[in-house]
Amino acid sequence: MIKDQITRVLVTTIIWLEKVRQVAFSFINLLFYLLLLLQLLHHHQLRLIPIYLVLLICLVRNFFNTQNHLEINFLSSI
């Protein structure tokens, strides 16, 4: 009985830590592309900005989708 509860808590914790890692990775990607966009603006390479804006929008959407996915999976695993 206690062994099953400990196993359940450990599995839930591992799942939650994996989701946190995914959110952190998405956030780092988001920051990287934001910094890249700022670098392009600083060096006046305006022709490349639309490409990076599209990538940045995709990363923002991915970041928020990952966060929602984290909340849903965490709540369902408890």
Phi and psi in degrees as GROMACS dihedral restraints (atoms count N, CA, C in turn):
[ dihedral_restraints ]
;  ai    aj    ak    al  type     phi  dphi    fc
    3     4     5     6     1   -67.5    20    10
    4     5     6     7     1   -37.1    20    10
    6     7     8     9     1   -61.4    20    10
    7     8     9    10     1   -40.3    20    10
    9    10    11    12     1   -65.5    20    10
   10    11    12    13     1   -39.6    20    10
   12    13    14    15     1   -66.4    20    10
   13    14    15    16     1   -41.7    20    10
   15    16    17    18     1   -64.3    20    10
   16    17    18    19     1   -42.4    20    10
   18    19    20    21     1   -62.1    20    10
   19    20    21    22     1   -42.3    20    10
   21    22    23    24     1   -63.4    20    10
   22    23    24    25     1   -42.8    20    10
   24    25    26    27     1   -64.8    20    10
   25    26    27    28     1   -42.4    20    10
   27    28    29    30     1   -64.2    20    10
   28    29    30    31     1   -43.8    20    10
   30    31    32    33     1   -63.8    20    10
   31    32    33    34     1   -43.5    20    10
   33    34    35    36     1   -61.6    20    10
   34    35    36    37     1   -41.8    20    10
   36    37    38    39     1   -64.9    20    10
   37    38    39    40     1   -42.0    20    10
   39    40    41    42     1   -64.6    20    10
   40    41    42    43     1   -43.0    20    10
   42    43    44    45     1   -61.8    20    10
   43    44    45    46     1   -45.0    20    10
   45    46    47    48     1   -63.6    20    10
   46    47    48    49     1   -42.4    20    10
   48    49    50    51     1   -64.0    20    10
   49    50    51    52     1   -36.7    20    10
   51    52    53    54     1   -64.8    20    10
   52    53    54    55     1   -41.2    20    10
   54    55    56    57     1   -67.3    20    10
   55    56    57    58     1   -38.5    20    10
   57    58    59    60     1   -62.2    20    10
   58    59    60    61     1   -39.8    20    10
   60    61    62    63     1   -61.9    20    10
   61    62    63    64     1   -40.6    20    10
   63    64    65    66     1   -64.3    20    10
   64    65    66    67     1   -42.2    20    10
   66    67    68    69     1   -65.0    20    10
   67    68    69    70     1   -42.4    20    10
   69    70    71    72     1   -62.7    20    10
   70    71    72    73     1   -42.1    20    10
   72    73    74    75     1   -63.7    20    10
   73    74    75    76     1   -41.7    20    10
   75    76    77    78     1   -63.2    20    10
   76    77    78    79     1   -39.9    20    10
   78    79    80    81     1   -65.7    20    10
   79    80    81    82     1   -40.9    20    10
   81    82    83    84     1   -63.6    20    10
   82    83    84    85     1   -42.7    20    10
   84    85    86    87     1   -60.6    20    10
   85    86    87    88     1   -42.5    20    10
   87    88    89    90     1   -60.1    20    10
   88    89    90    91     1   -46.4    20    10
   90    91    92    93     1   -63.9    20    10
   91    92    93    94     1   -39.9    20    10
   93    94    95    96     1   -60.1    20    10
   94    95    96    97     1   -48.1    20    10
   96    97    98    99     1   -70.0    20    10
   97    98    99   100     1   -31.1    20    10
   99   100   101   102     1   -65.5    20    10
  100   101   102   103     1   -43.8    20    10
  102   103   104   105     1   -64.5    20    10
  103   104   105   106     1   -38.2    20    10
  105   106   107   108     1   -63.7    20    10
  106   107   108   109     1   -40.9    20    10
  108   109   110   111     1   -63.5    20    10
  109   110   111   112     1   -42.9    20    10
  111   112   113   114     1   -63.5    20    10
  112   113   114   115     1   -37.2    20    10
  114   115   116   117     1   -64.0    20    10
  115   116   117   118     1   -41.8    20    10
  117   118   119   120     1   -63.5    20    10
  118   119   120   121     1   -41.2    20    10
  120   121   122   123     1   -63.6    20    10
  121   122   123   124     1   -39.1    20    10
  123   124   125   126     1   -65.9    20    10
  124   125   126   127     1   -36.7    20    10
  126   127   128   129     1   -95.3    20    10
  127   128   129   130     1    10.8    20    10
  129   130   131   132     1    57.1    20    10
  130   131   132   133     1    38.2    20    10
  132   133   134   135     1   -96.2    20    10
  133   134   135   136     1    71.0    20    10
  135   136   137   138     1   -68.3    20    10
  136   137   138   139     1   -24.9    20    10
  138   139   140   141     1   -69.5    20    10
  139   140   141   142     1   -20.9    20    10
  141   142   143   144     1   -91.8    20    10
  142   143   144   145     1   -12.7    20    10
  144   145   146   147     1   -61.1    20    10
  145   146   147   148     1   -42.7    20    10
  147   148   149   150     1   -59.2    20    10
  148   149   150   151     1   -36.5    20    10
  150   151   152   153     1   -62.9    20    10
  151   152   153   154     1   -46.4    20    10
  153   154   155   156     1   -73.6    20    10
  154   155   156   157     1   -27.2    20    10
  156   157   158   159     1   -65.8    20    10
  157   158   159   160     1   -41.5    20    10
  159   160   161   162     1   -63.1    20    10
  160   161   162   163     1   -44.2    20    10
  162   163   164   165     1   -61.7    20    10
  163   164   165   166     1   -40.8    20    10
  165   166   167   168     1   -64.6    20    10
  166   167   168   169     1   -41.7    20    10
  168   169   170   171     1   -62.7    20    10
  169   170   171   172     1   -42.0    20    10
  171   172   173   174     1   -62.4    20    10
  172   173   174   175     1   -40.8    20    10
  174   175   176   177     1   -68.1    20    10
  175   176   177   178     1   -36.9    20    10
  177   178   179   180     1   -63.8    20    10
  178   179   180   181     1   -44.9    20    10
  180   181   182   183     1   -61.8    20    10
  181   182   183   184     1   -42.8    20    10
  183   184   185   186     1   -62.7    20    10
  184   185   186   187     1   -39.6    20    10
  186   187   188   189     1   -61.9    20    10
  187   188   189   190     1   -47.5    20    10
  189   190   191   192     1   -71.7    20    10
  190   191   192   193     1   -33.6    20    10
  192   193   194   195     1   -65.0    20    10
  193   194   195   196     1   -38.6    20    10
  195   196   197   198     1   -66.0    20    10
  196   197   198   199     1   -39.8    20    10
  198   199   200   201     1   -64.1    20    10
  199   200   201   202     1   -43.9    20    10
  201   202   203   204     1   -63.4    20    10
  202   203   204   205     1   -40.8    20    10
  204   205   206   207     1   -62.6    20    10
  205   206   207   208     1   -38.8    20    10
  207   208   209   210     1   -61.5    20    10
  208   209   210   211     1   -46.9    20    10
  210   211   212   213     1   -64.3    20    10
  211   212   213   214     1   -42.8    20    10
  213   214   215   216     1   -65.9    20    10
  214   215   216   217     1   -46.9    20    10
  216   217   218   219     1   -67.0    20    10
  217   218   219   220     1   -38.7    20    10
  219   220   221   222     1   -65.3    20    10
  220   221   222   223     1   -43.4    20    10
  222   223   224   225     1   -67.3    20    10
  223   224   225   226     1   -35.1    20    10
  225   226   227   228     1   -78.1    20    10
  226   227   228   229     1   -19.7    20    10
  228   229   230   231     1   -85.6    20    10
  229   230   231   232     1   -11.2    20    10
